[in-house]
Amino acid sequence: RKRNRRYRIPRYKMRMLKNRKPGFLYFFKSIAPGFYKVGYTKNWSKRKLAYQGPSAIKKLFFVRPVPDGPYAESCMKAFLCANGFKENTNLQSDWFVRKDEMCTCKGAGFASEEQ
């Protein structure tokens, strides 16, 4: 039996459609000079409470509902990298830095000039 391949959805697209994780995409500036955060969460009201201390929210640019959180977050990261932001990440967090706003004080707990 021959199938009409023109109307068949590829398996990888079906997997992507099934594995979508709806949530909220957010982007804010922290109180630490020059540091910005992009991320997604299922519950923004709980997540925003976790940002305290140097990572506290100074200016919230947006919180938007998205149908696929990880995909929207990766698109936003690519946009930031293409527009003058530098990634300052580790395994647990995704922060971005603008060099023109960075604190260059030694021992202040922020990124140094060498980065």
NUVOTOR-258982 format. One record per residue: x, y, z of N, C-alpha, C in turn; residue in one letter; chain. Coordinates in Angstrom, 3 decimals. Layout:
<marbas>
<marba n_X="X" n_Y="Y" n_Z="Z" ca_X="X" ca_Y="Y" ca_Z="Z" c_X="X" c_Y="Y" c_Z="Z" type="A" mol="A"/>
...
</marbas>
This chain:
<marbas>
<marba n_X="0.840" n_Y="-1.181" n_Z="0.000" ca_X="0.000" ca_Y="0.000" ca_Z="0.000" c_X="0.883" c_Y="1.241" c_Z="0.000" type="R" mol="A"/>
<marba n_X="0.641" n_Y="2.137" n_Z="-0.899" ca_X="1.450" ca_Y="3.340" ca_Z="-1.040" c_X="0.754" c_Y="4.521" c_Z="-0.361" type="K" mol="A"/>
<marba n_X="1.488" n_Y="5.249" n_Z="0.455" ca_X="0.915" ca_Y="6.408" ca_Z="1.153" c_X="1.214" c_Y="7.686" c_Z="0.392" type="R" mol="A"/>
<marba n_X="0.326" n_Y="8.616" n_Z="0.536" ca_X="0.545" ca_Y="9.932" ca_Z="-0.055" c_X="1.434" c_Y="10.726" c_Z="0.890" type="N" mol="A"/>
<marba n_X="2.690" n_Y="10.874" n_Z="0.584" ca_X="3.661" ca_Y="11.517" ca_Z="1.463" c_X="3.461" c_Y="13.024" c_Z="1.569" type="R" mol="A"/>
<marba n_X="2.751" n_Y="13.607" n_Z="0.645" ca_X="2.565" ca_Y="15.050" ca_Z="0.648" c_X="1.795" c_Y="15.533" c_Z="1.879" type="R" mol="A"/>
<marba n_X="0.888" n_Y="14.734" n_Z="2.394" ca_X="0.059" ca_Y="15.141" ca_Z="3.531" c_X="0.507" c_Y="14.504" c_Z="4.845" type="Y" mol="A"/>
<marba n_X="1.558" n_Y="13.749" n_Z="4.808" ca_X="2.033" ca_Y="13.071" ca_Z="6.016" c_X="2.929" c_Y="13.996" c_Z="6.831" type="R" mol="A"/>
<marba n_X="2.689" n_Y="14.100" n_Z="8.121" ca_X="3.516" ca_Y="14.920" ca_Z="9.005" c_X="4.720" c_Y="14.085" c_Z="9.432" type="I" mol="A"/>
<marba n_X="5.936" n_Y="14.609" n_Z="9.246" ca_X="7.127" ca_Y="13.853" ca_Z="9.654" c_X="7.114" c_Y="13.555" c_Z="11.156" type="P" mol="A"/>
<marba n_X="7.767" n_Y="12.473" n_Z="11.528" ca_X="7.784" ca_Y="12.042" ca_Z="12.931" c_X="8.392" c_Y="13.091" c_Z="13.858" type="R" mol="A"/>
<marba n_X="9.486" n_Y="13.723" n_Z="13.416" ca_X="10.127" ca_Y="14.699" ca_Z="14.300" c_X="9.204" c_Y="15.882" c_Z="14.571" type="Y" mol="A"/>
<marba n_X="8.376" n_Y="16.259" n_Z="13.598" ca_X="7.426" ca_Y="17.348" ca_Z="13.836" c_X="6.324" c_Y="16.907" c_Z="14.785" type="K" mol="A"/>
<marba n_X="5.899" n_Y="15.674" n_Z="14.677" ca_X="4.880" ca_Y="15.158" ca_Z="15.591" c_X="5.423" c_Y="15.130" c_Z="17.023" type="M" mol="A"/>
<marba n_X="6.696" n_Y="14.738" n_Z="17.164" ca_X="7.313" ca_Y="14.729" ca_Z="18.499" c_X="7.366" c_Y="16.132" c_Z="19.066" type="R" mol="A"/>
<marba n_X="7.703" n_Y="17.097" n_Z="18.198" ca_X="7.772" ca_Y="18.486" ca_Z="18.661" c_X="6.391" c_Y="18.976" c_Z="19.092" type="M" mol="A"/>
<marba n_X="5.358" n_Y="18.601" n_Z="18.360" ca_X="4.007" ca_Y="19.035" ca_Z="18.703" c_X="3.534" c_Y="18.403" c_Z="20.008" type="L" mol="A"/>
<marba n_X="3.914" n_Y="17.139" n_Z="20.231" ca_X="3.506" ca_Y="16.446" ca_Z="21.459" c_X="4.259" c_Y="16.951" c_Z="22.681" type="K" mol="A"/>
<marba n_X="5.531" n_Y="17.334" n_Z="22.501" ca_X="6.381" ca_Y="17.709" ca_Z="23.627" c_X="6.369" c_Y="19.198" c_Z="23.930" type="N" mol="A"/>
<marba n_X="5.434" n_Y="19.926" n_Z="23.408" ca_X="5.364" ca_Y="21.360" ca_Z="23.671" c_X="5.059" c_Y="21.593" c_Z="25.148" type="R" mol="A"/>
<marba n_X="5.732" n_Y="22.579" n_Z="25.713" ca_X="5.540" ca_Y="22.907" ca_Z="27.124" c_X="5.050" c_Y="24.343" c_Z="27.229" type="K" mol="A"/>
<marba n_X="3.749" n_Y="24.548" n_Z="27.348" ca_X="3.246" ca_Y="25.923" ca_Z="27.457" c_X="3.679" c_Y="26.549" c_Z="28.778" type="P" mol="A"/>
<marba n_X="3.834" n_Y="27.840" n_Z="28.751" ca_X="4.251" ca_Y="28.553" ca_Z="29.952" c_X="4.367" c_Y="30.031" c_Z="29.681" type="G" mol="A"/>
<marba n_X="5.222" n_Y="30.693" n_Z="30.443" ca_X="5.420" ca_Y="32.129" ca_Z="30.324" c_X="6.884" c_Y="32.421" c_Z="30.025" type="F" mol="A"/>
<marba n_X="7.127" n_Y="33.225" n_Z="29.015" ca_X="8.461" ca_Y="33.698" ca_Z="28.691" c_X="8.638" c_Y="35.050" c_Z="29.361" type="L" mol="A"/>
<marba n_X="9.783" n_Y="35.247" n_Z="30.049" ca_X="10.009" ca_Y="36.518" ca_Z="30.737" c_X="11.403" c_Y="37.049" c_Z="30.439" type="Y" mol="A"/>
<marba n_X="11.535" n_Y="38.364" n_Z="30.573" ca_X="12.803" ca_Y="39.046" ca_Z="30.336" c_X="12.864" c_Y="40.242" c_Z="31.261" type="F" mol="A"/>
<marba n_X="13.935" n_Y="40.330" n_Z="32.069" ca_X="14.060" ca_Y="41.454" ca_Z="32.999" c_X="15.514" c_Y="41.848" c_Z="33.200" type="F" mol="A"/>
<marba n_X="15.684" n_Y="43.038" n_Z="33.759" ca_X="16.998" ca_Y="43.556" ca_Z="34.150" c_X="17.103" c_Y="43.419" c_Z="35.661" type="K" mol="A"/>
<marba n_X="18.238" n_Y="42.910" n_Z="36.127" ca_X="18.421" ca_Y="42.742" ca_Z="37.570" c_X="18.983" c_Y="44.020" c_Z="38.182" type="S" mol="A"/>
<marba n_X="19.039" n_Y="44.046" n_Z="39.508" ca_X="19.600" ca_Y="45.222" ca_Z="40.181" c_X="21.125" c_Y="45.252" c_Z="40.058" type="I" mol="A"/>
<marba n_X="21.744" n_Y="44.114" n_Z="39.694" ca_X="23.182" ca_Y="44.082" ca_Z="39.419" c_X="23.409" c_Y="44.775" c_Z="38.080" type="A" mol="A"/>
<marba n_X="24.262" n_Y="45.782" n_Z="38.023" ca_X="24.432" ca_Y="46.561" ca_Z="36.791" c_X="24.836" c_Y="45.715" c_Z="35.586" type="P" mol="A"/>
<marba n_X="24.066" n_Y="45.844" n_Z="34.505" ca_X="24.404" ca_Y="45.189" ca_Z="33.254" c_X="23.902" c_Y="43.773" c_Z="33.079" type="G" mol="A"/>
<marba n_X="23.236" n_Y="43.196" n_Z="34.050" ca_X="22.795" ca_Y="41.808" ca_Z="33.978" c_X="21.313" c_Y="41.710" c_Z="33.637" type="F" mol="A"/>
<marba n_X="21.011" n_Y="40.850" n_Z="32.655" ca_X="19.648" ca_Y="40.628" ca_Z="32.179" c_X="19.341" c_Y="39.140" c_Z="32.234" type="Y" mol="A"/>
<marba n_X="18.093" n_Y="38.807" n_Z="32.448" ca_X="17.681" ca_Y="37.406" ca_Z="32.564" c_X="16.537" c_Y="37.126" c_Z="31.604" type="K" mol="A"/>
<marba n_X="16.645" n_Y="36.018" n_Z="30.884" ca_X="15.563" ca_Y="35.527" ca_Z="30.046" c_X="15.278" c_Y="34.098" c_Z="30.476" type="V" mol="A"/>
<marba n_X="14.013" n_Y="33.723" n_Z="30.501" ca_X="13.668" ca_Y="32.370" ca_Z="30.902" c_X="12.203" c_Y="32.086" c_Z="30.655" type="G" mol="A"/>
<marba n_X="11.826" n_Y="30.854" n_Z="30.948" ca_X="10.417" ca_Y="30.507" ca_Z="30.867" c_X="10.050" c_Y="29.700" c_Z="32.096" type="Y" mol="A"/>
<marba n_X="8.788" n_Y="29.770" n_Z="32.464" ca_X="8.289" ca_Y="29.060" ca_Z="33.620" c_X="6.827" c_Y="28.727" c_Z="33.402" type="T" mol="A"/>
<marba n_X="6.343" n_Y="27.749" n_Z="34.132" ca_X="4.923" ca_Y="27.417" ca_Z="34.058" c_X="4.104" c_Y="28.309" c_Z="34.979" type="K" mol="A"/>
<marba n_X="4.745" n_Y="28.807" n_Z="36.046" ca_X="4.020" ca_Y="29.615" ca_Z="37.024" c_X="4.844" c_Y="30.870" c_Z="37.329" type="N" mol="A"/>
<marba n_X="4.527" n_Y="31.981" n_Z="36.675" ca_X="5.297" ca_Y="33.208" ca_Z="36.842" c_X="5.169" c_Y="33.781" c_Z="38.244" type="W" mol="A"/>
<marba n_X="3.996" n_Y="33.709" n_Z="38.847" ca_X="3.828" ca_Y="34.307" ca_Z="40.172" c_X="4.716" c_Y="33.634" c_Z="41.218" type="S" mol="A"/>
<marba n_X="4.962" n_Y="32.338" n_Z="41.099" ca_X="5.891" ca_Y="31.661" ca_Z="42.013" c_X="7.343" c_Y="31.946" c_Z="41.633" type="K" mol="A"/>
<marba n_X="7.624" n_Y="31.950" n_Z="40.331" ca_X="9.000" ca_Y="32.110" ca_Z="39.860" c_X="9.579" c_Y="33.470" c_Z="40.214" type="R" mol="A"/>
<marba n_X="8.772" n_Y="34.526" n_Z="40.103" ca_X="9.295" ca_Y="35.870" ca_Z="40.364" c_X="9.716" c_Y="36.048" c_Z="41.819" type="K" mol="A"/>
<marba n_X="9.147" n_Y="35.276" n_Z="42.719" ca_X="9.525" ca_Y="35.363" ca_Z="44.127" c_X="10.930" c_Y="34.810" c_Z="44.384" type="L" mol="A"/>
<marba n_X="11.427" n_Y="33.961" n_Z="43.483" ca_X="12.748" ca_Y="33.355" ca_Z="43.657" c_X="13.878" c_Y="34.333" c_Z="43.357" type="A" mol="A"/>
<marba n_X="13.595" n_Y="35.406" n_Z="42.644" ca_X="14.636" ca_Y="36.374" ca_Z="42.302" c_X="14.779" c_Y="37.394" c_Z="43.425" type="Y" mol="A"/>
<marba n_X="15.810" n_Y="37.202" n_Z="44.245" ca_X="16.083" ca_Y="38.074" ca_Z="45.379" c_X="17.578" c_Y="38.362" c_Z="45.423" type="Q" mol="A"/>
<marba n_X="17.965" n_Y="39.299" n_Z="46.248" ca_X="19.381" ca_Y="39.648" ca_Z="46.368" c_X="19.877" c_Y="40.317" c_Z="45.100" type="G" mol="A"/>
<marba n_X="21.091" n_Y="39.978" n_Z="44.631" ca_X="21.635" ca_Y="40.613" ca_Z="43.432" c_X="20.831" c_Y="40.294" c_Z="42.166" type="P" mol="A"/>
<marba n_X="20.077" n_Y="39.204" n_Z="42.188" ca_X="19.293" ca_Y="38.852" ca_Z="41.011" c_X="17.865" c_Y="39.393" c_Z="41.075" type="S" mol="A"/>
<marba n_X="17.590" n_Y="40.274" n_Z="42.007" ca_X="16.253" ca_Y="40.853" ca_Z="42.131" c_X="15.892" c_Y="41.646" c_Z="40.876" type="A" mol="A"/>
<marba n_X="14.616" n_Y="41.721" n_Z="40.606" ca_X="14.136" ca_Y="42.375" ca_Z="39.390" c_X="14.119" c_Y="43.885" c_Z="39.569" type="I" mol="A"/>
<marba n_X="14.875" n_Y="44.572" n_Z="38.712" ca_X="14.871" ca_Y="46.032" ca_Z="38.712" c_X="13.832" c_Y="46.557" c_Z="37.724" type="K" mol="A"/>
<marba n_X="13.863" n_Y="46.011" n_Z="36.496" ca_X="12.908" ca_Y="46.425" ca_Z="35.475" c_X="12.440" c_Y="45.192" c_Z="34.716" type="K" mol="A"/>
<marba n_X="11.145" n_Y="44.929" n_Z="34.742" ca_X="10.561" ca_Y="43.810" ca_Z="34.020" c_X="10.140" c_Y="44.302" c_Z="32.641" type="L" mol="A"/>
<marba n_X="10.739" n_Y="43.732" n_Z="31.594" ca_X="10.427" ca_Y="44.158" ca_Z="30.236" c_X="9.150" c_Y="43.499" c_Z="29.731" type="F" mol="A"/>
<marba n_X="9.020" n_Y="42.191" n_Z="29.939" ca_X="7.767" ca_Y="41.529" ca_Z="29.557" c_X="7.646" c_Y="40.151" c_Z="30.181" type="F" mol="A"/>
<marba n_X="6.395" n_Y="39.701" n_Z="30.301" ca_X="6.028" ca_Y="38.333" ca_Z="30.637" c_X="4.915" c_Y="37.983" c_Z="29.660" type="V" mol="A"/>
<marba n_X="5.144" n_Y="36.971" n_Z="28.839" ca_X="4.163" ca_Y="36.620" ca_Z="27.809" c_X="3.847" c_Y="35.125" c_Z="27.870" type="R" mol="A"/>
<marba n_X="2.577" n_Y="34.765" n_Z="27.706" ca_X="2.253" ca_Y="33.337" ca_Z="27.583" c_X="2.722" c_Y="32.823" c_Z="26.220" type="P" mol="A"/>
<marba n_X="3.342" n_Y="31.660" n_Z="26.206" ca_X="3.844" ca_Y="31.066" ca_Z="24.969" c_X="3.399" c_Y="29.604" c_Z="24.895" type="V" mol="A"/>
<marba n_X="3.157" n_Y="29.093" n_Z="23.685" ca_X="2.722" ca_Y="27.697" ca_Z="23.555" c_X="3.856" c_Y="26.691" c_Z="23.755" type="P" mol="A"/>
<marba n_X="5.103" n_Y="27.107" n_Z="23.503" ca_X="6.250" ca_Y="26.213" ca_Z="23.666" c_X="7.382" c_Y="26.993" c_Z="24.337" type="D" mol="A"/>
<marba n_X="7.491" n_Y="26.866" n_Z="25.651" ca_X="8.451" ca_Y="27.641" ca_Z="26.437" c_X="9.904" c_Y="27.471" c_Z="26.058" type="G" mol="A"/>
<marba n_X="10.429" n_Y="26.234" n_Z="25.978" ca_X="11.841" ca_Y="26.067" ca_Z="25.641" c_X="12.191" c_Y="26.630" c_Z="24.264" type="P" mol="A"/>
<marba n_X="11.306" n_Y="26.473" n_Z="23.307" ca_X="11.566" ca_Y="27.001" ca_Z="21.966" c_X="11.572" c_Y="28.533" c_Z="21.982" type="Y" mol="A"/>
<marba n_X="10.604" n_Y="29.128" n_Z="22.643" ca_X="10.530" ca_Y="30.589" ca_Z="22.720" c_X="11.748" c_Y="31.154" c_Z="23.445" type="A" mol="A"/>
<marba n_X="12.195" n_Y="30.470" n_Z="24.494" ca_X="13.374" ca_Y="30.913" ca_Z="25.239" c_X="14.629" c_Y="30.859" c_Z="24.368" type="E" mol="A"/>
<marba n_X="14.806" n_Y="29.784" n_Z="23.600" ca_X="15.993" ca_Y="29.682" ca_Z="22.755" c_X="15.966" c_Y="30.732" c_Z="21.640" type="S" mol="A"/>
<marba n_X="14.788" n_Y="31.053" n_Z="21.118" ca_X="14.684" ca_Y="32.121" ca_Z="20.107" c_X="15.054" c_Y="33.470" c_Z="20.719" type="C" mol="A"/>
<marba n_X="14.609" n_Y="33.721" n_Z="21.927" ca_X="14.919" ca_Y="34.982" ca_Z="22.600" c_X="16.418" c_Y="35.097" c_Z="22.879" type="M" mol="A"/>
<marba n_X="17.046" n_Y="33.996" n_Z="23.273" ca_X="18.492" ca_Y="33.996" ca_Z="23.530" c_X="19.269" c_Y="34.301" c_Z="22.256" type="K" mol="A"/>
<marba n_X="18.846" n_Y="33.710" n_Z="21.144" ca_X="19.511" ca_Y="33.970" ca_Z="19.864" c_X="19.351" c_Y="35.440" c_Z="19.481" type="A" mol="A"/>
<marba n_X="18.175" n_Y="36.005" n_Z="19.730" ca_X="17.929" ca_Y="37.419" ca_Z="19.436" c_X="18.846" c_Y="38.313" c_Z="20.267" type="F" mol="A"/>
<marba n_X="18.984" n_Y="38.012" n_Z="21.559" ca_X="19.834" ca_Y="38.823" ca_Z="22.433" c_X="21.298" c_Y="38.745" c_Z="22.004" type="L" mol="A"/>
<marba n_X="21.766" n_Y="37.549" n_Z="21.668" ca_X="23.169" ca_Y="37.387" ca_Z="21.231" c_X="23.439" c_Y="38.173" c_Z="19.949" type="C" mol="A"/>
<marba n_X="22.453" n_Y="38.248" n_Z="19.088" ca_X="22.624" ca_Y="38.966" ca_Z="17.826" c_X="22.517" c_Y="40.475" c_Z="17.994" type="A" mol="A"/>
<marba n_X="22.086" n_Y="40.932" n_Z="19.169" ca_X="21.851" ca_Y="42.359" ca_Z="19.380" c_X="22.654" c_Y="42.950" c_Z="20.539" type="N" mol="A"/>
<marba n_X="23.894" n_Y="42.539" n_Z="20.692" ca_X="24.807" ca_Y="43.187" ca_Z="21.625" c_X="24.861" c_Y="42.650" c_Z="23.040" type="G" mol="A"/>
<marba n_X="24.176" n_Y="41.557" n_Z="23.324" ca_X="24.255" ca_Y="40.950" ca_Z="24.646" c_X="25.221" c_Y="39.790" c_Z="24.590" type="F" mol="A"/>
<marba n_X="25.946" n_Y="39.569" n_Z="25.690" ca_X="26.893" ca_Y="38.464" ca_Z="25.774" c_X="26.374" c_Y="37.472" c_Z="26.797" type="K" mol="A"/>
<marba n_X="26.398" n_Y="36.182" n_Z="26.458" ca_X="25.929" ca_Y="35.163" ca_Z="27.399" c_X="26.877" c_Y="35.056" c_Z="28.572" type="E" mol="A"/>
<marba n_X="26.323" n_Y="34.972" n_Z="29.751" ca_X="27.084" ca_Y="34.764" ca_Z="30.975" c_X="26.384" c_Y="33.617" c_Z="31.703" type="N" mol="A"/>
<marba n_X="26.585" n_Y="32.393" n_Z="31.200" ca_X="25.794" ca_Y="31.261" ca_Z="31.664" c_X="26.632" c_Y="30.217" c_Z="32.364" type="T" mol="A"/>
<marba n_X="25.944" n_Y="29.409" n_Z="33.137" ca_X="26.511" ca_Y="28.171" ca_Z="33.663" c_X="25.431" c_Y="27.110" c_Z="33.498" type="N" mol="A"/>
<marba n_X="25.590" n_Y="25.966" n_Z="34.095" ca_X="24.617" ca_Y="24.894" ca_Z="33.898" c_X="23.240" c_Y="25.210" c_Z="34.475" type="L" mol="A"/>
<marba n_X="23.162" n_Y="26.094" n_Z="35.446" ca_X="21.901" ca_Y="26.344" ca_Z="36.126" c_X="21.188" c_Y="27.625" c_Z="35.716" type="Q" mol="A"/>
<marba n_X="21.875" n_Y="28.559" n_Z="35.103" ca_X="21.217" ca_Y="29.843" ca_Z="34.833" c_X="21.619" c_Y="30.415" c_Z="33.483" type="S" mol="A"/>
<marba n_X="20.778" n_Y="31.271" n_Z="32.977" ca_X="20.996" ca_Y="31.917" ca_Z="31.683" c_X="20.906" c_Y="33.423" c_Z="31.844" type="D" mol="A"/>
<marba n_X="22.014" n_Y="34.032" n_Z="32.173" ca_X="22.075" ca_Y="35.479" ca_Z="32.316" c_X="22.784" c_Y="36.059" c_Z="31.112" type="W" mol="A"/>
<marba n_X="22.447" n_Y="37.283" n_Z="30.788" ca_X="23.089" ca_Y="38.000" ca_Z="29.690" c_X="23.652" c_Y="39.295" c_Z="30.227" type="F" mol="A"/>
<marba n_X="24.754" n_Y="39.746" n_Z="29.615" ca_X="25.461" ca_Y="40.932" ca_Z="30.085" c_X="25.589" c_Y="41.919" c_Z="28.939" type="V" mol="A"/>
<marba n_X="25.425" n_Y="43.187" n_Z="29.267" ca_X="25.750" ca_Y="44.258" ca_Z="28.320" c_X="27.008" c_Y="44.915" c_Z="28.825" type="R" mol="A"/>
<marba n_X="28.063" n_Y="44.837" n_Z="28.043" ca_X="29.365" ca_Y="45.348" ca_Z="28.489" c_X="29.334" c_Y="46.819" c_Z="28.839" type="K" mol="A"/>
<marba n_X="28.552" n_Y="47.605" n_Z="28.123" ca_X="28.527" ca_Y="49.043" ca_Z="28.386" c_X="27.861" c_Y="49.389" c_Z="29.713" type="D" mol="A"/>
<marba n_X="27.137" n_Y="48.455" n_Z="30.326" ca_X="26.468" ca_Y="48.707" ca_Z="31.599" c_X="27.097" c_Y="47.952" c_Z="32.766" type="E" mol="A"/>
<marba n_X="28.097" n_Y="47.110" n_Z="32.490" ca_X="28.663" ca_Y="46.257" ca_Z="33.528" c_X="29.379" c_Y="47.022" c_Z="34.625" type="M" mol="A"/>
<marba n_X="29.282" n_Y="46.487" n_Z="35.817" ca_X="30.061" ca_Y="47.012" ca_Z="36.944" c_X="31.457" c_Y="46.424" c_Z="36.827" type="C" mol="A"/>
<marba n_X="32.473" n_Y="47.255" n_Z="36.805" ca_X="33.845" ca_Y="46.767" ca_Z="36.663" c_X="34.608" c_Y="46.827" c_Z="37.980" type="T" mol="A"/>
<marba n_X="33.890" n_Y="46.950" n_Z="39.080" ca_X="34.526" ca_Y="47.028" ca_Z="40.391" c_X="35.074" c_Y="45.658" c_Z="40.779" type="C" mol="A"/>
<marba n_X="36.311" n_Y="45.595" n_Z="41.209" ca_X="36.904" ca_Y="44.340" ca_Z="41.665" c_X="36.306" c_Y="43.976" c_Z="43.016" type="K" mol="A"/>
<marba n_X="35.960" n_Y="42.703" n_Z="43.166" ca_X="35.442" ca_Y="42.222" ca_Z="44.438" c_X="33.988" c_Y="42.584" c_Z="44.696" type="G" mol="A"/>
<marba n_X="33.287" n_Y="43.108" n_Z="43.728" ca_X="31.892" ca_Y="43.482" ca_Z="43.925" c_X="30.947" c_Y="42.309" c_Z="43.719" type="A" mol="A"/>
<marba n_X="31.482" n_Y="41.177" n_Z="43.257" ca_X="30.643" ca_Y="40.009" ca_Z="43.021" c_X="30.022" c_Y="40.004" c_Z="41.636" type="G" mol="A"/>
<marba n_X="30.415" n_Y="40.948" n_Z="40.794" ca_X="29.902" ca_Y="41.009" ca_Z="39.439" c_X="30.999" c_Y="40.601" c_Z="38.474" type="F" mol="A"/>
<marba n_X="30.657" n_Y="40.527" n_Z="37.210" ca_X="31.626" ca_Y="40.136" ca_Z="36.188" c_X="32.744" c_Y="41.185" c_Z="36.102" type="A" mol="A"/>
<marba n_X="33.934" n_Y="40.727" n_Z="35.845" ca_X="35.075" ca_Y="41.633" ca_Z="35.736" c_X="35.266" c_Y="42.074" c_Z="34.303" type="S" mol="A"/>
<marba n_X="36.227" n_Y="42.984" n_Z="34.079" ca_X="36.468" ca_Y="43.543" ca_Z="32.751" c_X="36.982" c_Y="42.492" c_Z="31.763" type="E" mol="A"/>
<marba n_X="37.639" n_Y="41.447" n_Z="32.241" ca_X="38.251" ca_Y="40.461" ca_Z="31.358" c_X="37.220" c_Y="39.626" c_Z="30.635" type="E" mol="A"/>
<marba n_X="35.998" n_Y="39.548" n_Z="31.092" ca_X="35.001" ca_Y="38.665" ca_Z="30.471" c_X="34.504" c_Y="39.185" c_Z="29.185" type="Q" mol="A"/>
</marbas>
